[in-house]
Amino acid sequence: MHDWISLLAVPRFRAYWIALLAESLGSWCVLGAIPILVAERYGAGNELVLSLALRLAPKILLAPVSGMVLRRFGAAHTAGSAMLAMGLLTAALPWCPSFAILQIAIFGIGVFDVFINPGLLALRGAVTPRGLEMAGNTLFSVADRLAKISGPVVGGLGVAAGFKPAFLAFGIAIALSGLPVARLDAGPAADDTPHGRWRILEPIREFGQILRQEPRLAGLLICAVSYVVLMGGLRPFMFWANRDWYGASDAAWTGLLAAQGLGALVGALAAGMFSRPLLRAMSAYTVTLVTALMEGALHLVLLATWTSSQAMIVLALAGIPEVISTAAWFTVVQERLAPKQQTVFFALSMPMWDCAFAVGIASAALHANGMLSLPAYWLMISLISTLPNVPLLLWHLWPRQRPA
């Protein structure tokens, strides 16, 4: 906790953390409110599915463009400008006169998000004093989890006051958070691509070069992708388990979601208290893999739960190693990559995570179509998340032969 106090006393870190909290809260409010807006005005069928797809598609399609722009103009200016534009577009959503224009606006929000998330992730290392990376990442997790828990609820309650004032408030929160972010660096980054040309494939080439030079980062990507598959499959699993195993109402599954978020918040607090002893005992890379294995093992325990209360306890416990693993993951990246390299690394990694999340959700069709029982489905998803970390950890810990 002392490290958190020291970090929040640093003006750049404090400005970034408050902006991150405001932007995350506004974005989660929008994610909770857009389906309500679309369903009430245009229907909850294909219209809703299209809205969700258009929000996600740019993050997958425009990743190389994101890496190129972030490198050329700097993460702070790019992310801050995109946050301002996203805020204005968010406020305008209820004013869209037709479904087609609304979808274009939603797609535009997705486009701006392409630059915001990797830009903000790349700025983490830049605003965190050297030696406090693990503590800083746990504090970022606190902001993320607070927004994730409260944002959808605030968004749902906000639209009760009317779509126009609600989306105006969400848009203002996002836009204002972009102002301190844009001031975090001195100006546009110098373009160091050959002959100053804009090459859309340059970020992809650099991404491959990063992985060749830092093989452990390839291991981190495997760890992250398998984790995101688990997160995608966890949502439908919890809904079905709540109904079929625990005999609770469909609405009660939100309690499982809340328990998962609460566990992650507790995990962030625990990581803040024990990050220094953990890093003295093992490297951040080892912490990432060990806690990822602990998280996977705890999720397997869901197969032995008989009541929703037991499941909530397990989910809350699993959230603790989840956040510690996530904080250590980002710490490794910040220790091994320069800020400019981080912009490319995150810009190209995020579409992989989005695709993995989509795969996790789509895998639920194996149970929905009767191909797998619910226990078999969850066993498969849990092992997909856990087993890839075993060889990564063994390879990392295996004694390497040294020259005489």
C-alpha positions as CSV (number, residue, x, y, z in Angstrom):
1,M,0.0,0.0,0.0
2,H,2.9,2.3,0.7
3,D,4.0,2.0,-3.0
4,W,0.5,3.0,-4.1
5,I,0.7,6.2,-1.9
6,S,4.1,7.0,-3.4
7,L,2.8,6.4,-7.0
8,L,-0.3,8.6,-6.5
9,A,2.0,11.4,-5.2
10,V,3.6,11.5,-8.7
11,P,1.7,14.1,-10.8
12,R,2.0,12.3,-14.1
13,F,1.0,8.9,-12.7
14,R,-1.9,10.5,-10.8
15,A,-3.2,12.3,-13.8
16,Y,-3.0,9.1,-15.9
17,W,-4.7,7.0,-13.3
18,I,-7.6,9.4,-12.8
19,A,-8.0,9.6,-16.6
20,L,-7.9,5.8,-16.9
21,L,-10.6,5.4,-14.3
22,A,-12.8,8.1,-15.9
23,E,-12.4,6.6,-19.5
24,S,-12.9,3.0,-18.3
25,L,-16.0,4.0,-16.4
26,G,-17.5,5.9,-19.3
27,S,-16.7,3.1,-21.7
28,W,-18.3,0.5,-19.6
29,C,-21.3,2.7,-19.1
30,V,-21.6,2.9,-22.9
31,L,-21.2,-0.8,-23.3
32,G,-24.1,-1.4,-20.9
33,A,-26.3,1.3,-22.4
34,I,-25.9,0.8,-26.2
35,P,-27.7,-2.5,-26.2
36,I,-30.6,-0.9,-24.3
37,L,-30.7,2.0,-26.8
38,V,-30.7,-0.3,-29.9
39,A,-33.2,-2.8,-28.4
40,E,-35.7,-0.1,-27.4
41,R,-35.6,1.8,-30.7
42,Y,-34.9,-0.9,-33.3
43,G,-35.2,-4.3,-31.8
44,A,-33.1,-6.9,-29.9
45,G,-32.6,-9.4,-32.7
46,N,-30.1,-9.0,-35.6
47,E,-30.0,-5.3,-35.0
48,L,-28.4,-5.9,-31.6
49,V,-26.0,-8.5,-32.9
50,L,-24.9,-6.1,-35.7
51,S,-24.3,-3.3,-33.2
52,L,-22.1,-5.5,-31.1
53,A,-20.2,-6.7,-34.1
54,L,-19.6,-3.2,-35.5
55,R,-18.2,-2.1,-32.1
56,L,-15.7,-5.0,-32.2
57,A,-14.8,-5.3,-35.9
58,P,-12.4,-2.2,-36.1
59,K,-10.3,-3.5,-33.3
60,I,-9.5,-6.6,-35.3
61,L,-9.3,-5.1,-38.8
62,L,-7.3,-1.9,-38.1
63,A,-4.6,-3.2,-35.8
64,P,-1.7,-2.5,-38.2
65,V,-3.0,1.0,-38.9
66,S,-3.2,1.6,-35.1
67,G,0.4,0.6,-34.6
68,M,1.6,2.8,-37.5
69,V,-0.3,5.9,-36.2
70,L,0.7,5.4,-32.6
71,R,4.4,5.2,-33.6
72,R,4.2,8.3,-35.8
73,F,2.3,10.6,-33.5
74,G,3.0,9.2,-30.1
75,A,0.8,7.2,-27.8
76,A,-0.3,10.2,-25.6
77,H,-1.4,12.5,-28.4
78,T,-3.1,9.7,-30.4
79,A,-5.0,8.2,-27.5
80,G,-6.0,11.6,-26.0
81,S,-7.3,12.9,-29.4
82,A,-9.2,9.6,-30.0
83,M,-10.8,9.9,-26.5
84,L,-12.0,13.4,-27.2
85,A,-13.5,12.3,-30.5
86,M,-15.0,9.2,-29.0
87,G,-16.6,11.3,-26.3
88,L,-18.2,13.6,-28.8
89,L,-19.5,10.7,-30.9
90,T,-20.8,8.9,-27.8
91,A,-22.8,12.0,-26.8
92,A,-24.4,12.1,-30.3
93,L,-25.7,8.5,-30.3
94,P,-29.2,9.2,-29.1
95,W,-29.6,12.0,-31.7
96,C,-29.0,9.6,-34.7
97,P,-32.1,9.9,-36.8
98,S,-31.9,6.3,-38.3
99,F,-30.6,2.9,-37.6
100,A,-28.0,3.1,-40.4
101,I,-26.6,6.4,-39.0
102,L,-26.5,4.9,-35.5
103,Q,-24.6,1.9,-36.8
104,I,-22.1,4.2,-38.5
105,A,-21.6,6.1,-35.3
106,I,-21.1,2.9,-33.3
107,F,-18.6,1.7,-35.9
108,G,-16.8,5.1,-35.5
109,I,-16.6,4.6,-31.7
110,G,-15.0,1.2,-32.4
111,V,-12.5,2.9,-34.8
112,F,-11.4,5.4,-32.1
113,D,-11.1,2.6,-29.6
114,V,-8.5,1.0,-31.9
115,F,-6.2,3.8,-30.9
116,I,-7.2,4.3,-27.3
117,N,-6.6,1.0,-25.7
118,P,-3.1,0.2,-27.0
119,G,-2.2,3.9,-26.5
120,L,-3.2,3.8,-22.9
121,L,-1.5,0.4,-22.3
122,A,1.7,1.8,-23.8
123,L,1.6,4.8,-21.5
124,R,1.5,2.7,-18.4
125,G,5.3,2.2,-18.4
126,A,6.0,5.8,-19.3
127,V,4.1,7.3,-16.3
128,T,5.3,4.7,-13.8
129,P,8.6,5.3,-11.9
130,R,11.3,2.7,-12.5
131,G,11.1,-0.1,-9.9
132,L,7.4,0.4,-9.1
133,E,6.0,-1.3,-12.3
134,M,4.3,-4.2,-10.4
135,A,2.7,-1.8,-7.9
136,G,1.6,0.5,-10.7
137,N,0.0,-2.3,-12.7
138,T,-2.0,-3.5,-9.6
139,L,-3.2,0.0,-9.1
140,F,-4.3,0.2,-12.8
141,S,-6.2,-3.1,-12.2
142,V,-8.0,-1.4,-9.3
143,A,-9.2,1.3,-11.7
144,D,-10.2,-1.2,-14.4
145,R,-12.1,-3.5,-12.0
146,L,-13.9,-0.6,-10.3
147,A,-15.1,0.5,-13.7
148,K,-15.9,-3.0,-14.8
149,I,-18.1,-3.6,-11.8
150,S,-19.9,-0.3,-11.6
151,G,-19.9,0.8,-15.3
152,P,-22.6,-1.5,-16.6
153,V,-24.8,-0.8,-13.6
154,V,-24.4,2.9,-13.9
155,G,-25.0,2.7,-17.6
156,G,-28.2,0.8,-17.1
157,L,-29.5,3.1,-14.4
158,G,-28.4,6.2,-16.3
159,V,-30.6,5.5,-19.3
160,A,-33.6,5.5,-16.9
161,A,-33.2,9.3,-16.8
162,G,-33.3,9.5,-20.5
163,F,-31.0,8.4,-23.3
164,K,-29.9,12.0,-24.3
165,P,-28.7,13.1,-20.8
166,A,-27.2,9.7,-20.0
167,F,-25.1,9.5,-23.2
168,L,-24.1,13.1,-22.8
169,A,-22.7,12.4,-19.4
170,F,-20.9,9.3,-20.6
171,G,-19.4,11.2,-23.5
172,I,-18.3,14.1,-21.3
173,A,-16.5,11.7,-19.0
174,I,-14.6,10.1,-21.9
175,A,-13.8,13.4,-23.6
176,L,-12.5,15.1,-20.5
177,S,-10.3,12.1,-19.6
178,G,-8.5,12.6,-23.0
179,L,-7.2,16.0,-22.0
180,P,-4.7,15.0,-19.3
181,V,-3.7,11.9,-21.4
182,A,-2.8,14.1,-24.4
183,R,-0.4,16.2,-22.2
184,L,1.6,13.2,-21.0
185,D,4.3,13.6,-23.7
186,A,6.1,16.6,-25.2
187,G,4.9,16.2,-28.8
188,P,4.6,13.9,-31.8
189,A,7.0,11.1,-31.9
190,A,9.7,11.2,-34.5
191,D,9.0,9.0,-37.5
192,D,11.8,6.5,-37.6
193,T,10.4,4.3,-40.5
194,P,12.6,4.1,-43.6
195,H,12.6,7.4,-45.5
196,G,9.7,8.7,-43.3
197,R,7.2,6.7,-45.3
198,W,4.0,5.3,-43.9
199,R,4.2,1.6,-44.3
200,I,1.1,-0.3,-43.1
201,L,3.1,-3.6,-42.9
202,E,5.9,-2.0,-40.9
203,P,4.2,-2.6,-37.5
204,I,3.7,-6.3,-38.4
205,R,7.4,-6.6,-39.3
206,E,8.4,-4.9,-36.1
207,F,6.0,-7.1,-34.1
208,G,7.7,-10.2,-35.5
209,Q,11.1,-8.8,-34.7
210,I,10.1,-8.1,-31.1
211,L,9.0,-11.8,-30.7
212,R,12.2,-13.1,-32.2
213,Q,14.4,-10.9,-30.0
214,E,12.3,-11.6,-26.8
215,P,11.0,-15.2,-26.9
216,R,9.5,-14.8,-23.5
217,L,7.1,-12.3,-24.9
218,A,5.8,-15.0,-27.3
219,G,5.2,-17.1,-24.1
220,L,3.3,-14.2,-22.6
221,L,1.1,-13.9,-25.7
222,I,0.3,-17.6,-25.5
223,C,-0.6,-17.2,-21.8
224,A,-2.8,-14.1,-22.5
225,V,-4.6,-15.7,-25.5
226,S,-5.5,-18.9,-23.5
227,Y,-6.7,-16.7,-20.6
228,V,-9.0,-14.6,-22.9
229,V,-10.5,-17.8,-24.3
230,L,-11.4,-18.8,-20.8
231,M,-13.0,-15.4,-20.2
232,G,-15.0,-15.7,-23.3
233,G,-16.3,-19.2,-22.4
234,L,-16.9,-18.2,-18.8
235,R,-19.8,-15.9,-19.5
236,P,-22.2,-18.5,-21.1
237,F,-21.0,-21.2,-18.7
238,M,-21.9,-19.1,-15.7
239,F,-25.3,-18.4,-17.2
240,W,-26.0,-22.1,-17.9
241,A,-24.6,-23.3,-14.5
242,N,-26.7,-20.8,-12.6
243,R,-29.8,-22.1,-14.3
244,D,-29.1,-25.8,-14.7
245,W,-26.9,-26.6,-11.7
246,Y,-28.0,-24.2,-9.1
247,G,-31.6,-23.8,-10.0
248,A,-31.6,-20.0,-9.7
249,S,-33.4,-17.5,-11.9
250,D,-31.7,-16.2,-15.0
251,A,-31.4,-12.7,-13.5
252,A,-29.5,-14.2,-10.5
253,W,-26.4,-15.0,-12.7
254,T,-25.4,-11.3,-12.4
255,G,-24.4,-12.3,-8.8
256,L,-21.8,-14.6,-10.3
257,L,-20.5,-11.7,-12.5
258,A,-20.3,-9.5,-9.4
259,A,-18.4,-12.2,-7.4
260,Q,-15.9,-12.5,-10.2
261,G,-15.4,-8.7,-10.3
262,L,-15.2,-8.5,-6.5
263,G,-12.5,-11.2,-6.5
264,A,-10.5,-9.4,-9.0
265,L,-10.7,-6.2,-7.0
266,V,-9.6,-8.1,-3.9
267,G,-6.8,-9.6,-6.0
268,A,-5.7,-6.1,-7.0
269,L,-5.5,-5.1,-3.3
270,A,-3.7,-8.3,-2.4
271,A,-1.2,-7.8,-5.2
272,G,-0.6,-4.3,-4.0
273,M,0.3,-5.6,-0.6
274,F,2.4,-8.6,-1.7
275,S,4.0,-7.5,-5.0
276,R,7.4,-6.8,-3.4
277,P,7.7,-10.1,-1.6
278,L,6.5,-12.0,-4.8
279,L,9.1,-10.2,-6.9
280,R,11.9,-10.9,-4.4
281,A,11.0,-14.6,-4.4
282,M,10.7,-15.0,-8.2
283,S,10.8,-13.1,-11.5
284,A,7.7,-11.3,-12.8
285,Y,7.6,-13.8,-15.7
286,T,7.5,-16.7,-13.2
287,V,4.8,-14.9,-11.2
288,T,2.7,-14.5,-14.3
289,L,2.8,-18.3,-15.1
290,V,2.5,-19.6,-11.6
291,T,-0.5,-17.4,-10.8
292,A,-2.1,-18.2,-14.2
293,L,-1.9,-21.9,-13.3
294,M,-3.5,-21.2,-9.9
295,E,-6.3,-19.3,-11.6
296,G,-6.9,-22.2,-14.0
297,A,-7.0,-24.7,-11.2
298,L,-9.5,-22.7,-9.2
299,H,-11.8,-22.4,-12.2
300,L,-11.7,-26.2,-12.5
301,V,-13.1,-26.3,-9.0
302,L,-16.3,-24.9,-10.4
303,L,-17.0,-28.4,-11.5
304,A,-17.4,-29.4,-7.9
305,T,-19.7,-26.6,-6.8
306,W,-23.4,-27.4,-6.0
307,T,-24.8,-24.0,-5.1
308,S,-24.4,-20.5,-6.4
309,S,-22.9,-19.4,-3.1
310,Q,-20.1,-21.9,-3.5
311,A,-19.6,-20.8,-7.1
312,M,-19.4,-17.2,-6.0
313,I,-16.7,-18.1,-3.4
314,V,-14.7,-19.9,-6.0
315,L,-15.0,-17.1,-8.6
316,A,-13.9,-14.6,-6.0
317,L,-10.9,-16.7,-5.1
318,A,-10.0,-17.2,-8.7
319,G,-10.0,-13.4,-9.2
320,I,-7.1,-13.0,-6.8
321,P,-4.4,-14.9,-8.9
322,E,-6.0,-13.5,-12.1
323,V,-5.2,-9.9,-11.2
324,I,-1.7,-10.8,-9.8
325,S,-1.0,-12.6,-13.1
326,T,-2.2,-9.7,-15.2
327,A,-0.2,-7.2,-13.2
328,A,3.0,-9.3,-13.5
329,W,2.3,-9.8,-17.3
330,F,2.3,-6.1,-17.9
331,T,5.4,-5.7,-15.7
332,V,7.4,-8.1,-17.9
333,V,6.4,-6.2,-21.0
334,Q,7.4,-2.9,-19.5
335,E,10.7,-4.2,-18.3
336,R,11.7,-5.7,-21.7
337,L,10.3,-3.3,-24.2
338,A,11.0,0.4,-24.9
339,P,7.9,2.7,-24.9
340,K,7.8,2.8,-28.7
341,Q,8.0,-0.9,-29.0
342,Q,5.1,-1.3,-26.5
343,T,2.8,0.7,-28.7
344,V,3.3,-1.8,-31.6
345,F,3.2,-4.8,-29.3
346,F,-0.1,-3.8,-27.7
347,A,-1.6,-2.6,-31.0
348,L,-0.9,-6.0,-32.6
349,S,-1.7,-8.1,-29.5
350,M,-5.2,-6.7,-28.8
351,P,-6.8,-8.1,-32.0
352,M,-5.5,-11.5,-31.0
353,W,-7.2,-11.1,-27.6
354,D,-10.4,-10.0,-29.2
355,C,-10.4,-13.0,-31.6
356,A,-9.6,-15.3,-28.6
357,F,-12.5,-13.9,-26.7
358,A,-14.8,-14.4,-29.6
359,V,-13.5,-18.0,-29.9
360,G,-14.3,-18.6,-26.2
361,I,-17.9,-17.3,-26.7
362,A,-18.4,-19.3,-30.0
363,S,-17.2,-22.5,-28.3
364,A,-20.3,-22.3,-26.2
365,A,-22.1,-23.7,-29.3
366,L,-20.5,-27.1,-28.4
367,H,-22.8,-27.3,-25.4
368,A,-25.8,-25.4,-26.8
369,N,-25.9,-27.9,-29.8
370,G,-25.7,-30.9,-27.5
371,M,-22.2,-31.9,-28.6
372,L,-20.7,-31.6,-25.0
373,S,-22.3,-31.8,-21.6
374,L,-21.9,-28.7,-19.5
375,P,-19.2,-30.3,-17.2
376,A,-17.3,-31.6,-20.3
377,Y,-17.5,-28.1,-21.9
378,W,-16.1,-26.4,-18.9
379,L,-13.4,-29.0,-18.5
380,M,-12.3,-28.4,-22.0
381,I,-12.3,-24.6,-21.6
382,S,-10.4,-24.7,-18.3
383,L,-7.7,-27.0,-19.7
384,I,-7.3,-24.8,-22.8
385,S,-6.6,-21.9,-20.4
386,T,-4.3,-23.8,-18.1
387,L,-2.3,-26.4,-19.9
388,P,-0.3,-24.1,-22.2
389,N,1.2,-22.5,-19.2
390,V,2.8,-25.7,-18.0
391,P,5.4,-26.1,-20.7
392,L,6.1,-22.4,-20.7
393,L,6.9,-22.6,-17.0
394,L,9.0,-25.7,-17.3
395,W,11.0,-24.3,-20.1
396,H,11.6,-21.1,-18.1
397,L,12.7,-23.0,-15.0
398,W,14.6,-25.8,-16.7
399,P,18.3,-25.4,-15.9
400,R,20.1,-24.3,-19.1
401,Q,23.5,-25.7,-19.9
402,R,26.2,-23.0,-19.5
403,P,29.5,-23.0,-21.4
404,A,32.5,-24.1,-19.4
